[in-house]
């Protein structure tokens, strides 16, 4: 039995529309699967970031918003670093420079992980 081409297309489109919510639900948010394992002070002007893309897909862009504090945990300032085209399973340790306004920082911590550049750069 032959099925008309228009009916085939309609059936295929219906299946696709019904499958989209299920596919979207399986894809975890970047903030839930991009992991920053540690941020370590190196010297007065640098720190190391140890991170992994544990997401089951390539991330186009991710922005890590961080905070700097002194030895009494008083907030000295904030910063952000962005990474682009991070393949699944990628792991790196990267040295970053600190912003000039955080002299004397002792601690660096993750404030938020986002894919929204406008939010990160506010």
Phi and psi restraints in degrees (range 20) as a CNS / XPLOR table:
assign (resid 1 and name C) (resid 2 and name N)
       (resid 2 and name CA) (resid 2 and name C) 1.0 -93.9 20.0 2
assign (resid 2 and name N) (resid 2 and name CA)
       (resid 2 and name C) (resid 3 and name N) 1.0 134.7 20.0 2
assign (resid 2 and name C) (resid 3 and name N)
       (resid 3 and name CA) (resid 3 and name C) 1.0 -101.3 20.0 2
assign (resid 3 and name N) (resid 3 and name CA)
       (resid 3 and name C) (resid 4 and name N) 1.0 130.0 20.0 2
assign (resid 3 and name C) (resid 4 and name N)
       (resid 4 and name CA) (resid 4 and name C) 1.0 -58.2 20.0 2
assign (resid 4 and name N) (resid 4 and name CA)
       (resid 4 and name C) (resid 5 and name N) 1.0 146.2 20.0 2
assign (resid 4 and name C) (resid 5 and name N)
       (resid 5 and name CA) (resid 5 and name C) 1.0 -57.3 20.0 2
assign (resid 5 and name N) (resid 5 and name CA)
       (resid 5 and name C) (resid 6 and name N) 1.0 -41.2 20.0 2
assign (resid 5 and name C) (resid 6 and name N)
       (resid 6 and name CA) (resid 6 and name C) 1.0 -62.6 20.0 2
assign (resid 6 and name N) (resid 6 and name CA)
       (resid 6 and name C) (resid 7 and name N) 1.0 -38.2 20.0 2
assign (resid 6 and name C) (resid 7 and name N)
       (resid 7 and name CA) (resid 7 and name C) 1.0 -69.2 20.0 2
assign (resid 7 and name N) (resid 7 and name CA)
       (resid 7 and name C) (resid 8 and name N) 1.0 -38.6 20.0 2
assign (resid 7 and name C) (resid 8 and name N)
       (resid 8 and name CA) (resid 8 and name C) 1.0 -60.5 20.0 2
assign (resid 8 and name N) (resid 8 and name CA)
       (resid 8 and name C) (resid 9 and name N) 1.0 -46.2 20.0 2
assign (resid 8 and name C) (resid 9 and name N)
       (resid 9 and name CA) (resid 9 and name C) 1.0 -63.4 20.0 2
assign (resid 9 and name N) (resid 9 and name CA)
       (resid 9 and name C) (resid 10 and name N) 1.0 -41.1 20.0 2
assign (resid 9 and name C) (resid 10 and name N)
       (resid 10 and name CA) (resid 10 and name C) 1.0 -64.2 20.0 2
assign (resid 10 and name N) (resid 10 and name CA)
       (resid 10 and name C) (resid 11 and name N) 1.0 -42.6 20.0 2
assign (resid 10 and name C) (resid 11 and name N)
       (resid 11 and name CA) (resid 11 and name C) 1.0 -64.4 20.0 2
assign (resid 11 and name N) (resid 11 and name CA)
       (resid 11 and name C) (resid 12 and name N) 1.0 -44.9 20.0 2
assign (resid 11 and name C) (resid 12 and name N)
       (resid 12 and name CA) (resid 12 and name C) 1.0 -62.7 20.0 2
assign (resid 12 and name N) (resid 12 and name CA)
       (resid 12 and name C) (resid 13 and name N) 1.0 -43.0 20.0 2
assign (resid 12 and name C) (resid 13 and name N)
       (resid 13 and name CA) (resid 13 and name C) 1.0 -64.0 20.0 2
assign (resid 13 and name N) (resid 13 and name CA)
       (resid 13 and name C) (resid 14 and name N) 1.0 -41.4 20.0 2
assign (resid 13 and name C) (resid 14 and name N)
       (resid 14 and name CA) (resid 14 and name C) 1.0 -62.0 20.0 2
assign (resid 14 and name N) (resid 14 and name CA)
       (resid 14 and name C) (resid 15 and name N) 1.0 -45.0 20.0 2
assign (resid 14 and name C) (resid 15 and name N)
       (resid 15 and name CA) (resid 15 and name C) 1.0 -62.9 20.0 2
assign (resid 15 and name N) (resid 15 and name CA)
       (resid 15 and name C) (resid 16 and name N) 1.0 -42.7 20.0 2
assign (resid 15 and name C) (resid 16 and name N)
       (resid 16 and name CA) (resid 16 and name C) 1.0 -62.4 20.0 2
assign (resid 16 and name N) (resid 16 and name CA)
       (resid 16 and name C) (resid 17 and name N) 1.0 -45.9 20.0 2
assign (resid 16 and name C) (resid 17 and name N)
       (resid 17 and name CA) (resid 17 and name C) 1.0 -63.0 20.0 2
assign (resid 17 and name N) (resid 17 and name CA)
       (resid 17 and name C) (resid 18 and name N) 1.0 -39.2 20.0 2
assign (resid 17 and name C) (resid 18 and name N)
       (resid 18 and name CA) (resid 18 and name C) 1.0 -72.0 20.0 2
assign (resid 18 and name N) (resid 18 and name CA)
       (resid 18 and name C) (resid 19 and name N) 1.0 -27.8 20.0 2
assign (resid 18 and name C) (resid 19 and name N)
       (resid 19 and name CA) (resid 19 and name C) 1.0 -83.6 20.0 2
assign (resid 19 and name N) (resid 19 and name CA)
       (resid 19 and name C) (resid 20 and name N) 1.0 -23.9 20.0 2
assign (resid 19 and name C) (resid 20 and name N)
       (resid 20 and name CA) (resid 20 and name C) 1.0 -57.2 20.0 2
assign (resid 20 and name N) (resid 20 and name CA)
       (resid 20 and name C) (resid 21 and name N) 1.0 -47.8 20.0 2
assign (resid 20 and name C) (resid 21 and name N)
       (resid 21 and name CA) (resid 21 and name C) 1.0 -59.8 20.0 2
assign (resid 21 and name N) (resid 21 and name CA)
       (resid 21 and name C) (resid 22 and name N) 1.0 -36.8 20.0 2
assign (resid 21 and name C) (resid 22 and name N)
       (resid 22 and name CA) (resid 22 and name C) 1.0 -66.9 20.0 2
assign (resid 22 and name N) (resid 22 and name CA)
       (resid 22 and name C) (resid 23 and name N) 1.0 -39.9 20.0 2
assign (resid 22 and name C) (resid 23 and name N)
       (resid 23 and name CA) (resid 23 and name C) 1.0 -67.0 20.0 2
assign (resid 23 and name N) (resid 23 and name CA)
       (resid 23 and name C) (resid 24 and name N) 1.0 -40.7 20.0 2
assign (resid 23 and name C) (resid 24 and name N)
       (resid 24 and name CA) (resid 24 and name C) 1.0 -67.3 20.0 2
assign (resid 24 and name N) (resid 24 and name CA)
       (resid 24 and name C) (resid 25 and name N) 1.0 -35.3 20.0 2
assign (resid 24 and name C) (resid 25 and name N)
       (resid 25 and name CA) (resid 25 and name C) 1.0 -67.5 20.0 2
assign (resid 25 and name N) (resid 25 and name CA)
       (resid 25 and name C) (resid 26 and name N) 1.0 -27.2 20.0 2
assign (resid 25 and name C) (resid 26 and name N)
       (resid 26 and name CA) (resid 26 and name C) 1.0 -79.5 20.0 2
assign (resid 26 and name N) (resid 26 and name CA)
       (resid 26 and name C) (resid 27 and name N) 1.0 -17.8 20.0 2
assign (resid 26 and name C) (resid 27 and name N)
       (resid 27 and name CA) (resid 27 and name C) 1.0 -88.5 20.0 2
assign (resid 27 and name N) (resid 27 and name CA)
       (resid 27 and name C) (resid 28 and name N) 1.0 108.4 20.0 2
assign (resid 27 and name C) (resid 28 and name N)
       (resid 28 and name CA) (resid 28 and name C) 1.0 -68.7 20.0 2
assign (resid 28 and name N) (resid 28 and name CA)
       (resid 28 and name C) (resid 29 and name N) 1.0 152.7 20.0 2
assign (resid 28 and name C) (resid 29 and name N)
       (resid 29 and name CA) (resid 29 and name C) 1.0 -68.7 20.0 2
assign (resid 29 and name N) (resid 29 and name CA)
       (resid 29 and name C) (resid 30 and name N) 1.0 147.1 20.0 2
assign (resid 29 and name C) (resid 30 and name N)
       (resid 30 and name CA) (resid 30 and name C) 1.0 -56.7 20.0 2
assign (resid 30 and name N) (resid 30 and name CA)
       (resid 30 and name C) (resid 31 and name N) 1.0 -41.0 20.0 2
assign (resid 30 and name C) (resid 31 and name N)
       (resid 31 and name CA) (resid 31 and name C) 1.0 -62.7 20.0 2
assign (resid 31 and name N) (resid 31 and name CA)
       (resid 31 and name C) (resid 32 and name N) 1.0 -21.9 20.0 2
assign (resid 31 and name C) (resid 32 and name N)
       (resid 32 and name CA) (resid 32 and name C) 1.0 -89.9 20.0 2
assign (resid 32 and name N) (resid 32 and name CA)
       (resid 32 and name C) (resid 33 and name N) 1.0 -20.9 20.0 2
assign (resid 32 and name C) (resid 33 and name N)
       (resid 33 and name CA) (resid 33 and name C) 1.0 -123.6 20.0 2
assign (resid 33 and name N) (resid 33 and name CA)
       (resid 33 and name C) (resid 34 and name N) 1.0 -12.9 20.0 2
assign (resid 33 and name C) (resid 34 and name N)
       (resid 34 and name CA) (resid 34 and name C) 1.0 -83.0 20.0 2
assign (resid 34 and name N) (resid 34 and name CA)
       (resid 34 and name C) (resid 35 and name N) 1.0 118.3 20.0 2
assign (resid 34 and name C) (resid 35 and name N)
       (resid 35 and name CA) (resid 35 and name C) 1.0 -111.5 20.0 2
assign (resid 35 and name N) (resid 35 and name CA)
       (resid 35 and name C) (resid 36 and name N) 1.0 127.9 20.0 2
assign (resid 35 and name C) (resid 36 and name N)
       (resid 36 and name CA) (resid 36 and name C) 1.0 -100.2 20.0 2
assign (resid 36 and name N) (resid 36 and name CA)
       (resid 36 and name C) (resid 37 and name N) 1.0 108.7 20.0 2
assign (resid 36 and name C) (resid 37 and name N)
       (resid 37 and name CA) (resid 37 and name C) 1.0 -75.0 20.0 2
assign (resid 37 and name N) (resid 37 and name CA)
       (resid 37 and name C) (resid 38 and name N) 1.0 -38.6 20.0 2
assign (resid 37 and name C) (resid 38 and name N)
       (resid 38 and name CA) (resid 38 and name C) 1.0 -160.9 20.0 2
assign (resid 38 and name N) (resid 38 and name CA)
       (resid 38 and name C) (resid 39 and name N) 1.0 151.8 20.0 2
assign (resid 38 and name C) (resid 39 and name N)
       (resid 39 and name CA) (resid 39 and name C) 1.0 -125.3 20.0 2
assign (resid 39 and name N) (resid 39 and name CA)
       (resid 39 and name C) (resid 40 and name N) 1.0 120.5 20.0 2
assign (resid 39 and name C) (resid 40 and name N)
       (resid 40 and name CA) (resid 40 and name C) 1.0 -124.9 20.0 2
assign (resid 40 and name N) (resid 40 and name CA)
       (resid 40 and name C) (resid 41 and name N) 1.0 126.7 20.0 2
assign (resid 40 and name C) (resid 41 and name N)
       (resid 41 and name CA) (resid 41 and name C) 1.0 -64.9 20.0 2
assign (resid 41 and name N) (resid 41 and name CA)
       (resid 41 and name C) (resid 42 and name N) 1.0 131.6 20.0 2
assign (resid 41 and name C) (resid 42 and name N)
       (resid 42 and name CA) (resid 42 and name C) 1.0 -101.3 20.0 2
assign (resid 42 and name N) (resid 42 and name CA)
       (resid 42 and name C) (resid 43 and name N) 1.0 -51.5 20.0 2
assign (resid 42 and name C) (resid 43 and name N)
       (resid 43 and name CA) (resid 43 and name C) 1.0 -155.5 20.0 2
assign (resid 43 and name N) (resid 43 and name CA)
       (resid 43 and name C) (resid 44 and name N) 1.0 -168.9 20.0 2
assign (resid 43 and name C) (resid 44 and name N)
       (resid 44 and name CA) (resid 44 and name C) 1.0 -62.8 20.0 2
assign (resid 44 and name N) (resid 44 and name CA)
       (resid 44 and name C) (resid 45 and name N) 1.0 -19.7 20.0 2
assign (resid 44 and name C) (resid 45 and name N)
       (resid 45 and name CA) (resid 45 and name C) 1.0 -120.2 20.0 2
assign (resid 45 and name N) (resid 45 and name CA)
       (resid 45 and name C) (resid 46 and name N) 1.0 0.6 20.0 2
assign (resid 45 and name C) (resid 46 and name N)
       (resid 46 and name CA) (resid 46 and name C) 1.0 -144.6 20.0 2
assign (resid 46 and name N) (resid 46 and name CA)
       (resid 46 and name C) (resid 47 and name N) 1.0 156.4 20.0 2
assign (resid 46 and name C) (resid 47 and name N)
       (resid 47 and name CA) (resid 47 and name C) 1.0 -147.2 20.0 2
assign (resid 47 and name N) (resid 47 and name CA)
       (resid 47 and name C) (resid 48 and name N) 1.0 159.0 20.0 2
assign (resid 47 and name C) (resid 48 and name N)
       (resid 48 and name CA) (resid 48 and name C) 1.0 -103.2 20.0 2
assign (resid 48 and name N) (resid 48 and name CA)
       (resid 48 and name C) (resid 49 and name N) 1.0 139.7 20.0 2
assign (resid 48 and name C) (resid 49 and name N)
       (resid 49 and name CA) (resid 49 and name C) 1.0 -118.5 20.0 2
assign (resid 49 and name N) (resid 49 and name CA)
       (resid 49 and name C) (resid 50 and name N) 1.0 123.0 20.0 2
assign (resid 49 and name C) (resid 50 and name N)
       (resid 50 and name CA) (resid 50 and name C) 1.0 -108.2 20.0 2
assign (resid 50 and name N) (resid 50 and name CA)
       (resid 50 and name C) (resid 51 and name N) 1.0 114.0 20.0 2
assign (resid 50 and name C) (resid 51 and name N)
       (resid 51 and name CA) (resid 51 and name C) 1.0 -138.9 20.0 2
assign (resid 51 and name N) (resid 51 and name CA)
       (resid 51 and name C) (resid 52 and name N) 1.0 160.9 20.0 2
assign (resid 51 and name C) (resid 52 and name N)
       (resid 52 and name CA) (resid 52 and name C) 1.0 -142.5 20.0 2
assign (resid 52 and name N) (resid 52 and name CA)
       (resid 52 and name C) (resid 53 and name N) 1.0 141.2 20.0 2
assign (resid 52 and name C) (resid 53 and name N)
       (resid 53 and name CA) (resid 53 and name C) 1.0 -91.0 20.0 2
assign (resid 53 and name N) (resid 53 and name CA)
       (resid 53 and name C) (resid 54 and name N) 1.0 98.9 20.0 2
assign (resid 53 and name C) (resid 54 and name N)
       (resid 54 and name CA) (resid 54 and name C) 1.0 -90.9 20.0 2
assign (resid 54 and name N) (resid 54 and name CA)
       (resid 54 and name C) (resid 55 and name N) 1.0 4.0 20.0 2
assign (resid 54 and name C) (resid 55 and name N)
       (resid 55 and name CA) (resid 55 and name C) 1.0 -71.7 20.0 2
assign (resid 55 and name N) (resid 55 and name CA)
       (resid 55 and name C) (resid 56 and name N) 1.0 146.6 20.0 2
assign (resid 55 and name C) (resid 56 and name N)
       (resid 56 and name CA) (resid 56 and name C) 1.0 -82.3 20.0 2
assign (resid 56 and name N) (resid 56 and name CA)
       (resid 56 and name C) (resid 57 and name N) 1.0 31.3 20.0 2
assign (resid 56 and name C) (resid 57 and name N)
       (resid 57 and name CA) (resid 57 and name C) 1.0 -159.1 20.0 2
assign (resid 57 and name N) (resid 57 and name CA)
       (resid 57 and name C) (resid 58 and name N) 1.0 167.7 20.0 2
assign (resid 57 and name C) (resid 58 and name N)
       (resid 58 and name CA) (resid 58 and name C) 1.0 -79.5 20.0 2
assign (resid 58 and name N) (resid 58 and name CA)
       (resid 58 and name C) (resid 59 and name N) 1.0 132.8 20.0 2
assign (resid 58 and name C) (resid 59 and name N)
       (resid 59 and name CA) (resid 59 and name C) 1.0 -92.6 20.0 2
assign (resid 59 and name N) (resid 59 and name CA)
       (resid 59 and name C) (resid 60 and name N) 1.0 126.0 20.0 2
assign (resid 59 and name C) (resid 60 and name N)
       (resid 60 and name CA) (resid 60 and name C) 1.0 -66.2 20.0 2
assign (resid 60 and name N) (resid 60 and name CA)
       (resid 60 and name C) (resid 61 and name N) 1.0 -52.5 20.0 2
assign (resid 60 and name C) (resid 61 and name N)
       (resid 61 and name CA) (resid 61 and name C) 1.0 -150.8 20.0 2
assign (resid 61 and name N) (resid 61 and name CA)
       (resid 61 and name C) (resid 62 and name N) 1.0 140.8 20.0 2
assign (resid 61 and name C) (resid 62 and name N)
       (resid 62 and name CA) (resid 62 and name C) 1.0 -138.2 20.0 2
assign (resid 62 and name N) (resid 62 and name CA)
       (resid 62 and name C) (resid 63 and name N) 1.0 142.6 20.0 2
assign (resid 62 and name C) (resid 63 and name N)
       (resid 63 and name CA) (resid 63 and name C) 1.0 -123.1 20.0 2
assign (resid 63 and name N) (resid 63 and name CA)
       (resid 63 and name C) (resid 64 and name N) 1.0 128.9 20.0 2
assign (resid 63 and name C) (resid 64 and name N)
       (resid 64 and name CA) (resid 64 and name C) 1.0 -109.7 20.0 2
assign (resid 64 and name N) (resid 64 and name CA)
       (resid 64 and name C) (resid 65 and name N) 1.0 115.4 20.0 2
assign (resid 64 and name C) (resid 65 and name N)
       (resid 65 and name CA) (resid 65 and name C) 1.0 -92.0 20.0 2
assign (resid 65 and name N) (resid 65 and name CA)
       (resid 65 and name C) (resid 66 and name N) 1.0 126.8 20.0 2
assign (resid 65 and name C) (resid 66 and name N)
       (resid 66 and name CA) (resid 66 and name C) 1.0 -126.1 20.0 2
assign (resid 66 and name N) (resid 66 and name CA)
       (resid 66 and name C) (resid 67 and name N) 1.0 161.9 20.0 2
assign (resid 66 and name C) (resid 67 and name N)
       (resid 67 and name CA) (resid 67 and name C) 1.0 -127.1 20.0 2
assign (resid 67 and name N) (resid 67 and name CA)
       (resid 67 and name C) (resid 68 and name N) 1.0 148.7 20.0 2
assign (resid 67 and name C) (resid 68 and name N)
       (resid 68 and name CA) (resid 68 and name C) 1.0 -116.3 20.0 2
assign (resid 68 and name N) (resid 68 and name CA)
       (resid 68 and name C) (resid 69 and name N) 1.0 140.1 20.0 2
assign (resid 68 and name C) (resid 69 and name N)
       (resid 69 and name CA) (resid 69 and name C) 1.0 -138.3 20.0 2
assign (resid 69 and name N) (resid 69 and name CA)
       (resid 69 and name C) (resid 70 and name N) 1.0 157.0 20.0 2
assign (resid 69 and name C) (resid 70 and name N)
       (resid 70 and name CA) (resid 70 and name C) 1.0 -86.3 20.0 2
assign (resid 70 and name N) (resid 70 and name CA)
       (resid 70 and name C) (resid 71 and name N) 1.0 -174.1 20.0 2
assign (resid 70 and name C) (resid 71 and name N)
       (resid 71 and name CA) (resid 71 and name C) 1.0 -65.7 20.0 2
assign (resid 71 and name N) (resid 71 and name CA)
       (resid 71 and name C) (resid 72 and name N) 1.0 -21.0 20.0 2
assign (resid 71 and name C) (resid 72 and name N)
       (resid 72 and name CA) (resid 72 and name C) 1.0 -95.1 20.0 2
assign (resid 72 and name N) (resid 72 and name CA)
       (resid 72 and name C) (resid 73 and name N) 1.0 13.0 20.0 2
assign (resid 72 and name C) (resid 73 and name N)
       (resid 73 and name CA) (resid 73 and name C) 1.0 68.7 20.0 2
assign (resid 73 and name N) (resid 73 and name CA)
       (resid 73 and name C) (resid 74 and name N) 1.0 18.8 20.0 2
assign (resid 73 and name C) (resid 74 and name N)
       (resid 74 and name CA) (resid 74 and name C) 1.0 -74.9 20.0 2
assign (resid 74 and name N) (resid 74 and name CA)
       (resid 74 and name C) (resid 75 and name N) 1.0 129.8 20.0 2
assign (resid 74 and name C) (resid 75 and name N)
       (resid 75 and name CA) (resid 75 and name C) 1.0 -67.8 20.0 2
assign (resid 75 and name N) (resid 75 and name CA)
       (resid 75 and name C) (resid 76 and name N) 1.0 127.4 20.0 2
assign (resid 75 and name C) (resid 76 and name N)
       (resid 76 and name CA) (resid 76 and name C) 1.0 -101.8 20.0 2
assign (resid 76 and name N) (resid 76 and name CA)
       (resid 76 and name C) (resid 77 and name N) 1.0 -27.8 20.0 2
assign (resid 76 and name C) (resid 77 and name N)
       (resid 77 and name CA) (resid 77 and name C) 1.0 171.8 20.0 2
assign (resid 77 and name N) (resid 77 and name CA)
       (resid 77 and name C) (resid 78 and name N) 1.0 -177.7 20.0 2
assign (resid 77 and name C) (resid 78 and name N)
       (resid 78 and name CA) (resid 78 and name C) 1.0 -133.4 20.0 2
assign (resid 78 and name N) (resid 78 and name CA)
       (resid 78 and name C) (resid 79 and name N) 1.0 162.6 20.0 2
assign (resid 78 and name C) (resid 79 and name N)
       (resid 79 and name CA) (resid 79 and name C) 1.0 -152.2 20.0 2
assign (resid 79 and name N) (resid 79 and name CA)
       (resid 79 and name C) (resid 80 and name N) 1.0 175.4 20.0 2
assign (resid 79 and name C) (resid 80 and name N)
       (resid 80 and name CA) (resid 80 and name C) 1.0 -151.1 20.0 2
assign (resid 80 and name N) (resid 80 and name CA)
       (resid 80 and name C) (resid 81 and name N) 1.0 142.9 20.0 2
assign (resid 80 and name C) (resid 81 and name N)
       (resid 81 and name CA) (resid 81 and name C) 1.0 -132.4 20.0 2
assign (resid 81 and name N) (resid 81 and name CA)
       (resid 81 and name C) (resid 82 and name N) 1.0 145.8 20.0 2
assign (resid 81 and name C) (resid 82 and name N)
       (resid 82 and name CA) (resid 82 and name C) 1.0 -118.9 20.0 2
assign (resid 82 and name N) (resid 82 and name CA)
       (resid 82 and name C) (resid 83 and name N) 1.0 146.5 20.0 2
assign (resid 82 and name C) (resid 83 and name N)
       (resid 83 and name CA) (resid 83 and name C) 1.0 -128.2 20.0 2
assign (resid 83 and name N) (resid 83 and name CA)
       (resid 83 and name C) (resid 84 and name N) 1.0 149.4 20.0 2
assign (resid 83 and name C) (resid 84 and name N)
       (resid 84 and name CA) (resid 84 and name C) 1.0 -134.4 20.0 2
assign (resid 84 and name N) (resid 84 and name CA)
       (resid 84 and name C) (resid 85 and name N) 1.0 144.6 20.0 2
assign (resid 84 and name C) (resid 85 and name N)
       (resid 85 and name CA) (resid 85 and name C) 1.0 52.2 20.0 2
assign (resid 85 and name N) (resid 85 and name CA)
       (resid 85 and name C) (resid 86 and name N) 1.0 69.1 20.0 2
assign (resid 85 and name C) (resid 86 and name N)
       (resid 86 and name CA) (resid 86 and name C) 1.0 -102.4 20.0 2
assign (resid 86 and name N) (resid 86 and name CA)
       (resid 86 and name C) (resid 87 and name N) 1.0 109.2 20.0 2
assign (resid 86 and name C) (resid 87 and name N)
       (resid 87 and name CA) (resid 87 and name C) 1.0 -71.8 20.0 2
assign (resid 87 and name N) (resid 87 and name CA)
       (resid 87 and name C) (resid 88 and name N) 1.0 158.1 20.0 2
assign (resid 87 and name C) (resid 88 and name N)
       (resid 88 and name CA) (resid 88 and name C) 1.0 -56.6 20.0 2
assign (resid 88 and name N) (resid 88 and name CA)
       (resid 88 and name C) (resid 89 and name N) 1.0 130.8 20.0 2
assign (resid 88 and name C) (resid 89 and name N)
       (resid 89 and name CA) (resid 89 and name C) 1.0 83.2 20.0 2
assign (resid 89 and name N) (resid 89 and name CA)
       (resid 89 and name C) (resid 90 and name N) 1.0 -4.4 20.0 2
assign (resid 89 and name C) (resid 90 and name N)
       (resid 90 and name CA) (resid 90 and name C) 1.0 -61.3 20.0 2
assign (resid 90 and name N) (resid 90 and name CA)
       (resid 90 and name C) (resid 91 and name N) 1.0 138.9 20.0 2
assign (resid 90 and name C) (resid 91 and name N)
       (resid 91 and name CA) (resid 91 and name C) 1.0 -137.2 20.0 2
assign (resid 91 and name N) (resid 91 and name CA)
       (resid 91 and name C) (resid 92 and name N) 1.0 134.3 20.0 2
assign (resid 91 and name C) (resid 92 and name N)
       (resid 92 and name CA) (resid 92 and name C) 1.0 -146.1 20.0 2
assign (resid 92 and name N) (resid 92 and name CA)
       (resid 92 and name C) (resid 93 and name N) 1.0 158.1 20.0 2
assign (resid 92 and name C) (resid 93 and name N)
       (resid 93 and name CA) (resid 93 and name C) 1.0 -122.4 20.0 2
assign (resid 93 and name N) (resid 93 and name CA)
       (resid 93 and name C) (resid 94 and name N) 1.0 120.0 20.0 2
assign (resid 93 and name C) (resid 94 and name N)
       (resid 94 and name CA) (resid 94 and name C) 1.0 -124.0 20.0 2
assign (resid 94 and name N) (resid 94 and name CA)
       (resid 94 and name C) (resid 95 and name N) 1.0 140.8 20.0 2
assign (resid 94 and name C) (resid 95 and name N)
       (resid 95 and name CA) (resid 95 and name C) 1.0 -92.3 20.0 2
assign (resid 95 and name N) (resid 95 and name CA)
       (resid 95 and name C) (resid 96 and name N) 1.0 129.2 20.0 2
assign (resid 95 and name C) (resid 96 and name N)
       (resid 96 and name CA) (resid 96 and name C) 1.0 -118.1 20.0 2
assign (resid 96 and name N) (resid 96 and name CA)
       (resid 96 and name C) (resid 97 and name N) 1.0 151.5 20.0 2
assign (resid 96 and name C) (resid 97 and name N)
       (resid 97 and name CA) (resid 97 and name C) 1.0 -89.2 20.0 2
assign (resid 97 and name N) (resid 97 and name CA)
       (resid 97 and name C) (resid 98 and name N) 1.0 149.3 20.0 2
assign (resid 97 and name C) (resid 98 and name N)
       (resid 98 and name CA) (resid 98 and name C) 1.0 -88.4 20.0 2
assign (resid 98 and name N) (resid 98 and name CA)
       (resid 98 and name C) (resid 99 and name N) 1.0 155.5 20.0 2
assign (resid 98 and name C) (resid 99 and name N)
       (resid 99 and name CA) (resid 99 and name C) 1.0 -65.4 20.0 2
assign (resid 99 and name N) (resid 99 and name CA)
       (resid 99 and name C) (resid 100 and name N) 1.0 152.9 20.0 2
assign (resid 99 and name C) (resid 100 and name N)
       (resid 100 and name CA) (resid 100 and name C) 1.0 -64.8 20.0 2
assign (resid 100 and name N) (resid 100 and name CA)
       (resid 100 and name C) (resid 101 and name N) 1.0 -24.9 20.0 2
assign (resid 100 and name C) (resid 101 and name N)
       (resid 101 and name CA) (resid 101 and name C) 1.0 -83.3 20.0 2
assign (resid 101 and name N) (resid 101 and name CA)
       (resid 101 and name C) (resid 102 and name N) 1.0 6.0 20.0 2
assign (resid 101 and name C) (resid 102 and name N)
       (resid 102 and name CA) (resid 102 and name C) 1.0 -113.2 20.0 2
assign (resid 102 and name N) (resid 102 and name CA)
       (resid 102 and name C) (resid 103 and name N) 1.0 35.2 20.0 2
assign (resid 102 and name C) (resid 103 and name N)
       (resid 103 and name CA) (resid 103 and name C) 1.0 -55.2 20.0 2
assign (resid 103 and name N) (resid 103 and name CA)
       (resid 103 and name C) (resid 104 and name N) 1.0 136.2 20.0 2
assign (resid 103 and name C) (resid 104 and name N)
       (resid 104 and name CA) (resid 104 and name C) 1.0 81.9 20.0 2
assign (resid 104 and name N) (resid 104 and name CA)
       (resid 104 and name C) (resid 105 and name N) 1.0 16.0 20.0 2
assign (resid 104 and name C) (resid 105 and name N)
       (resid 105 and name CA) (resid 105 and name C) 1.0 -68.1 20.0 2
assign (resid 105 and name N) (resid 105 and name CA)
       (resid 105 and name C) (resid 106 and name N) 1.0 146.2 20.0 2
assign (resid 105 and name C) (resid 106 and name N)
       (resid 106 and name CA) (resid 106 and name C) 1.0 -118.5 20.0 2
assign (resid 106 and name N) (resid 106 and name CA)
       (resid 106 and name C) (resid 107 and name N) 1.0 -26.0 20.0 2
assign (resid 106 and name C) (resid 107 and name N)
       (resid 107 and name CA) (resid 107 and name C) 1.0 -128.7 20.0 2
assign (resid 107 and name N) (resid 107 and name CA)
       (resid 107 and name C) (resid 108 and name N) 1.0 143.4 20.0 2
assign (resid 107 and name C) (resid 108 and name N)
       (resid 108 and name CA) (resid 108 and name C) 1.0 -132.8 20.0 2
assign (resid 108 and name N) (resid 108 and name CA)
       (resid 108 and name C) (resid 109 and name N) 1.0 135.9 20.0 2
assign (resid 108 and name C) (resid 109 and name N)
       (resid 109 and name CA) (resid 109 and name C) 1.0 -143.8 20.0 2
assign (resid 109 and name N) (resid 109 and name CA)
       (resid 109 and name C) (resid 110 and name N) 1.0 157.0 20.0 2
assign (resid 109 and name C) (resid 110 and name N)
       (resid 110 and name CA) (resid 110 and name C) 1.0 -77.4 20.0 2
assign (resid 110 and name N) (resid 110 and name CA)
       (resid 110 and name C) (resid 111 and name N) 1.0 127.2 20.0 2
assign (resid 110 and name C) (resid 111 and name N)
       (resid 111 and name CA) (resid 111 and name C) 1.0 -92.5 20.0 2
assign (resid 111 and name N) (resid 111 and name CA)
       (resid 111 and name C) (resid 112 and name N) 1.0 -43.5 20.0 2
assign (resid 111 and name C) (resid 112 and name N)
       (resid 112 and name CA) (resid 112 and name C) 1.0 -164.9 20.0 2
assign (resid 112 and name N) (resid 112 and name CA)
       (resid 112 and name C) (resid 113 and name N) 1.0 149.3 20.0 2
assign (resid 112 and name C) (resid 113 and name N)
       (resid 113 and name CA) (resid 113 and name C) 1.0 -116.9 20.0 2
assign (resid 113 and name N) (resid 113 and name CA)
       (resid 113 and name C) (resid 114 and name N) 1.0 128.1 20.0 2
assign (resid 113 and name C) (resid 114 and name N)
       (resid 114 and name CA) (resid 114 and name C) 1.0 -143.8 20.0 2
assign (resid 114 and name N) (resid 114 and name CA)
       (resid 114 and name C) (resid 115 and name N) 1.0 161.6 20.0 2
assign (resid 114 and name C) (resid 115 and name N)
       (resid 115 and name CA) (resid 115 and name C) 1.0 -105.7 20.0 2
assign (resid 115 and name N) (resid 115 and name CA)
       (resid 115 and name C) (resid 116 and name N) 1.0 -0.1 20.0 2
assign (resid 115 and name C) (resid 116 and name N)
       (resid 116 and name CA) (resid 116 and name C) 1.0 -92.8 20.0 2
assign (resid 116 and name N) (resid 116 and name CA)
       (resid 116 and name C) (resid 117 and name N) 1.0 105.7 20.0 2
assign (resid 116 and name C) (resid 117 and name N)
       (resid 117 and name CA) (resid 117 and name C) 1.0 -61.7 20.0 2
assign (resid 117 and name N) (resid 117 and name CA)
       (resid 117 and name C) (resid 118 and name N) 1.0 -39.9 20.0 2
assign (resid 117 and name C) (resid 118 and name N)
       (resid 118 and name CA) (resid 118 and name C) 1.0 -62.7 20.0 2
assign (resid 118 and name N) (resid 118 and name CA)
       (resid 118 and name C) (resid 119 and name N) 1.0 -42.1 20.0 2
assign (resid 118 and name C) (resid 119 and name N)
       (resid 119 and name CA) (resid 119 and name C) 1.0 -64.3 20.0 2
assign (resid 119 and name N) (resid 119 and name CA)
       (resid 119 and name C) (resid 120 and name N) 1.0 -43.8 20.0 2
assign (resid 119 and name C) (resid 120 and name N)
       (resid 120 and name CA) (resid 120 and name C) 1.0 -67.9 20.0 2
assign (resid 120 and name N) (resid 120 and name CA)
       (resid 120 and name C) (resid 121 and name N) 1.0 -34.0 20.0 2
assign (resid 120 and name C) (resid 121 and name N)
       (resid 121 and name CA) (resid 121 and name C) 1.0 -96.8 20.0 2
assign (resid 121 and name N) (resid 121 and name CA)
       (resid 121 and name C) (resid 122 and name N) 1.0 6.3 20.0 2
